[in-house]
Amino acid sequence: MIFVDRIRFYTKIMELDAAAERAVDECIHEGVLSDFLRKNRGEAIEMSIFEYDEERELKLIRRAEYEEGLKEGHEAGLEQGRITTLKKLISKKLSKGWSAAQIAEDLELEYSEVEKLVKEIIDSQKN
């Protein structure tokens, strides 16, 4: 963990490969995994770079997916708000005796959409 923390710290101020080299040097000097790092220096640096790049890539992917989910949620919320508002308007017009065709023309909507919403309104009033 000390080795990994060093790499993370140094990547804030230098390139990843240089950060891995410095972390290896310091850990050997301080006796942290020193035998292993002396014997496997090249492999340890290579694996550190690979793992760190993979970790960073996964974070970027998670962030992009989160932002996409947020966008989709926002769009779904807007659509739900639009439907709720339309249902309220349609209900008011129905209570005044308007037909679905009149409502569609007045609200500048497709007749099929108004008809579908009228059915949903009537079904919800039954329950």
N, C-alpha and C positions, 0 to 999 in steps of 0.2 A: 504494500500500500504506500509506503514511503516513496518507493521508486516511481510509482504512477503519479503520486501527488507532485513530485518534483517535475516530472514531465509536464503536467498540467500547468504548474506555476510558470515554468520557463517558456511555454508556448505563448504566454501573454506578452513576452518581450523579445522573442526570437523565433526563427523558423523551427518547424517541428523536428527536422533531423538534427539541428544544432542543439535543441532542447533535450533530445534523447541522449546525445553524446555527453552533454554536460551532466545530466542526471546519472548516467552510468559512471562517469568519472567521480562524481561526488559520493555516490553510494559505495563504490569500491574504496575510496579514501576513508569513509566513515564506517566501513565494515558491514554495511547493509547489503546482503546478498553478494558479498565480495567474491567468494569462491566461484559461485555460479556465474557472475558477471565477467570475471576474468576469463573463464573457460569458454563462455558463450556470448561474448561481447557483441559480435556482429549480428548473431541471431536475435539477441535481446533487443538491440536497436531496431532491427528490421521489424520484429513483431510489435514493438512499441509503436512504431510509426503506423503500421498496418492497423493495429487495434484502435489507436487514437483517431485515425482517419475514419475508420468504420463507425466509431462512437459519434464523431462529429456529423457524419453523414446521416446516421439514424436520428440524431437530434434535428437536423434540417428536415428530414422526411416527416418526423412527428409534428414539427412546427407547421409545415405546409399542409399536412392533413388536418391539423387543428384549425388553421385559418380557413380551409375549404369547408370544414364542418360548420364553422361559425357563419360563413357566408351562406351556406345552404339553410342553416337554421334561421338566419335573418330573412332570407327570401321566403321560406315557408311561413314565417310569422307575418310577413307582409301580405302574403296570399290569404292566410287565415283571417287577417284583419279586413281585407277587401271583401271576402265572402260574408263575414259577419255584418259588415256595413250594408252590403247588398241585400242580405236577408231582412235587415231592419227596414230598409227602404221599401222592399217588395211587400213586406207584411203591412206596412202603413197603407200602401196603395191598394192591396187586396182588401183591407178593411173598408176602403172607400168605394169598393165595387169595381175596381179596374180589372180588366182582363190581362192575361199573360202577354198578349200581343201589344196592348197599350203600354204596359210596363216596359217591355223590351224596347219599344220605340222611344218612350220618354227617357229611359236611362241609356239609350244608344248601345244596347247589348244584343247579342244573338238571341233569337227567340228560344232556341234549344237550351241555352244557359239559364234563362229566366224560368222556363218550364221545369227544368231540373231543380232549381232552387225553390220553386213553388211547391213541388212535390216534397222536398225535404222539410219545408216549413209545415206543411199539412201533416206529414208523418210525425214530426216532433210534437205537434199539438195534440196528437192522439195519445201519446205516451204520457 
